Amino acid sequence: MQVPPELQKVLDLTREQNRWRRTETINLIASENVMSPLAESVYMSDFMSRYAEGLPFKRYYQGTKYIDELEALTNQLLAEISKAKFADVRPIAGTIANAAVFRILGEPGDKALIAPVQAGSHVSHTKFGTLGALGIQHIEMPYDEENMNIDVDKAIKMIEEVKPKFIVLGGSLYLFPHPLKELEPHAHAVGAKIVYDAAHVYGLIVGGQWHNPLDEKADFLTASTHKTFPGPQGGVVLSNNEELFKKVQKTIFPWWVSNHHLHRIPATAVTSIEMKYFGREYASQIVKNSRALAEALAEEGFKVVGEHLEYTRSHQVAVDVRKQGGGAKCAKSLEDANIIVNKNLLPNDPPSAVNDPSGLRLGVQEMTRYGMKEDDMREIARLMRLVLIDGVNPSEVKRKVVEFRKNFLTVKYTFDVVPESPLKIPMLI
Ligand SMILES: *Cc1c(COP(=O)(O)O)cnc(C)c1O
C-alpha cells in the first residue's frame, strides 16, 4: 500500500520538528533540555511497551527481571548523586512527585505555606493546581521586594501563627535560592514538614552549584528529570526521612501511576551517570553562562531583572521588555528569528497579565549542553538586540541564528560512546 497522506504528514511534521529545534534554533526555554545520544539510544527500547507495577522485585507482573535491576540501580544512582538516602523515580512528572508528597503530608482542609507567586511558586503548589485538587489550602508567604525573595522575618511569624502541615519552597521563575536554612528551624519547631521543589534547579544541585536542600534538613526534595537535569521527561522524589519516604513510596502506585513509563528509566540512569562524572563541569558552565547572558543583555540596552542582586544565581535570566512592546510580542518576534523563549509574568505583574506579561524568561541550560560558553552568550544578546531593539527584520536575523547554531550541534558532558539504538530506530534527521 502507498503511504497515505495523513501518514506522510505525521512523518513530515516530526522530521521538521527535529530539524528546526535540534539544528536551527537557539532554545532558551528554561524548563527544557536535551538528552545525550547515549541516553536517547537507551530510551528507544522494548521497555517502552512494558508494564511493571509496584516496586522492583515486588511486581504484579511477570517479565520484569531486567527493569527490576535497572530501576533499583537508577534509584541508587539518583540517591548517590543527590546525597540522599532514598530516591524513587516512578513519578512520571515533577507534578506527580509533588502530588505524591503533598498527599502524605496533608489532608483535605489542612494548610500549607508556599513561596509567593512573585518569588516563583509553581501552579502545582497552589489551589489552582495540585494542592487545590487535594483540598489542601495554600497560603503565600510574604514577598520581600528588595531581595526578590521570601520575606524571612514575616514568613517566620506566619509559620508560627498558621502552624501549617508543611511548607513548599522552590520555584519556576527562580533566580535566587529560597531561604530554606533560615526557615527550617521555625517550620520544624511547629511540626511543619518542608518540601523543596527543585524541578528547575535539580541539575544545579547535583552539579554542586546550588545549595542541597537535603543537607539543610528539607524532608523531601522533588524534581523534574528534564530541566537543568538533562534526562528524559519525568519526576523523582528524594528524602532522608525513611518513615515518610516509605509512606510516599507505598502510594506512588496505586494512587499516582499505574505503569510508570519504563523506557524513561535506563535513560534516567544514563543521565545520572553523566551527571556523576560531568555534572560539576556542566552546572558550573550553566551558571557562568546565565550571568554572562544577563550582563550582555544589559550592555545591549535591555532592562534585565535583578541588577542589584547581580541578576541571577540559577540557569535563568528574566528580562523586562515592556519598552520593547511586552512579553507576548517580543517572544513572537524572537520565534520568527528562531530564538525560542517564553513570555513570563515578572514579580510586579498582576496575575491578570498572564497573556501579555512584562517579561521574558530565558534559560541557558540546553545551549550550554551543546557547548556554548560566555562569548556565545554575548552573541545571543546581540542577536536579541537586533530583533527587539534595532528592529531588524526577524527573518534576516533568523539567517544569522541558523548559521550560528551550526557550531553547536553536538551534546557535550557525555561519554564518547554511542551504541546503536537497541531497537535500531533510525534517527529522523
Ligand atoms: C516545571 C515545574 C514543575 C512541574 O514539572 P513537570 O515535570 O512538568 O510536571 C513543578 N514545580 C516547579 C517549580 C516547576 O517549575
The ligand as an SDF file (V2000), in Angstrom:
LIG
                    3D

 15 15  0  0  0  0  0  0  0  0999 V2000
    8.2370   22.5660   35.8790 C   0  0  0  0  0  0  0  0  0  0  0  0
    7.8690   22.6040   37.3270 C   0  0  0  0  0  0  0  0  0  0  0  0
    7.1480   21.5640   37.9130 C   0  0  0  0  0  0  0  0  0  0  0  0
    6.4220   20.5340   37.1020 C   0  0  0  0  0  0  0  0  0  0  0  0
    7.1760   19.6960   36.4390 O   0  0  0  0  0  0  0  0  0  0  0  0
    6.5850   18.6650   35.3800 P   0  0  0  0  0  0  0  0  0  0  0  0
    7.6950   17.6800   35.3370 O   0  0  0  0  0  0  0  0  0  0  0  0
    6.3710   19.4410   34.1460 O   0  0  0  0  0  0  0  0  0  0  0  0
    5.3150   18.1150   35.9350 O   0  0  0  0  0  0  0  0  0  0  0  0
    6.9870   21.5500   39.2820 C   0  0  0  0  0  0  0  0  0  0  0  0
    7.4830   22.5270   40.0440 N   0  0  0  0  0  0  0  0  0  0  0  0
    8.1590   23.5590   39.5200 C   0  0  0  0  0  0  0  0  0  0  0  0
    8.6930   24.6050   40.4370 C   0  0  0  0  0  0  0  0  0  0  0  0
    8.3590   23.6450   38.1380 C   0  0  0  0  0  0  0  0  0  0  0  0
    8.9880   24.6960   37.6240 O   0  0  0  0  0  0  0  0  0  0  0  0
  1  2  1  0
  2  3  1  0
  2 14  2  0
  3  4  1  0
  3 10  2  0
  4  5  1  0
  5  6  1  0
  6  7  2  0
  6  8  1  0
  6  9  1  0
 10 11  1  0
 11 12  2  0
 12 13  1  0
 12 14  1  0
 14 15  1  0
M  END
$$$$
